[in-house]
Amino acid sequence: MIGWETEWKFDVGEDADLPELPGVAIDERRVRLEAIYWDTADLALLGWGATLRYRSASDGSECGWTLKLGQSG
């Protein structure tokens, strides 16, 4: 079985208040993420709706490769 993920990202001001989220723990640490995206010279991955990236975090919590494949159909 293949699992699909949906990712939502939001940019809010530094003074924004988060709503109450029952059962969700909020971690207010600041972490710098750096990502490098890779593709072939003819951008074949992009054409297929796929991305390949290497991402690292300033606190060492993340360091590795991610391949996301486009959804077909």
C-alpha positions in Angstrom: 0.0 0.0 0.0 1.2 3.5 -0.9 0.5 6.3 1.5 -0.1 9.9 0.3 0.6 13.0 2.3 -1.0 16.4 2.2 1.2 19.2 3.4 -0.1 22.7 4.3 2.2 25.6 5.0 1.2 29.0 6.4 3.2 32.2 6.8 2.0 34.3 9.7 3.3 37.3 11.5 5.6 37.0 14.5 2.8 38.4 16.7 0.2 35.9 15.5 -1.7 34.0 18.2 -2.2 30.3 17.5 -5.7 29.0 18.1 -6.4 26.3 20.8 -5.6 22.9 19.3 -6.7 20.2 21.7 -4.4 17.3 21.7 -1.6 19.1 19.8 1.7 20.0 21.4 3.3 23.2 20.2 7.1 23.4 20.0 8.2 27.0 19.8 11.9 26.4 19.0 13.3 28.1 16.0 15.0 25.9 13.5 16.5 26.9 10.2 15.8 24.5 7.3 18.0 24.4 4.2 16.8 22.5 1.2 18.5 21.8 -2.1 16.3 20.5 -4.9 17.8 18.2 -7.6 16.5 17.4 -11.1 17.9 16.2 -14.4 19.2 18.7 -17.0 15.9 18.5 -19.0 13.8 18.9 -15.8 12.3 15.4 -16.2 11.4 15.1 -12.5 9.5 18.3 -12.6 7.7 17.2 -15.7 6.6 14.1 -14.0 5.3 16.1 -11.0 8.1 14.7 -8.7 10.6 16.4 -6.5 13.9 15.2 -5.1 15.5 17.3 -2.3 18.1 17.1 0.4 17.2 19.0 3.5 19.0 19.7 6.7 18.0 21.5 9.9 20.1 23.8 12.0 19.4 21.8 15.2 20.3 18.4 13.6 16.7 17.2 13.8 16.6 16.6 10.1 19.2 15.6 7.6 18.3 13.5 4.5 16.8 13.0 1.2 13.1 13.2 0.3 11.5 12.0 -3.0 7.9 13.0 -3.6 6.2 11.4 -6.6 3.4 13.2 -8.4 -0.1 11.8 -8.1 -1.3 10.2 -11.3 -4.8 10.4 -12.7 
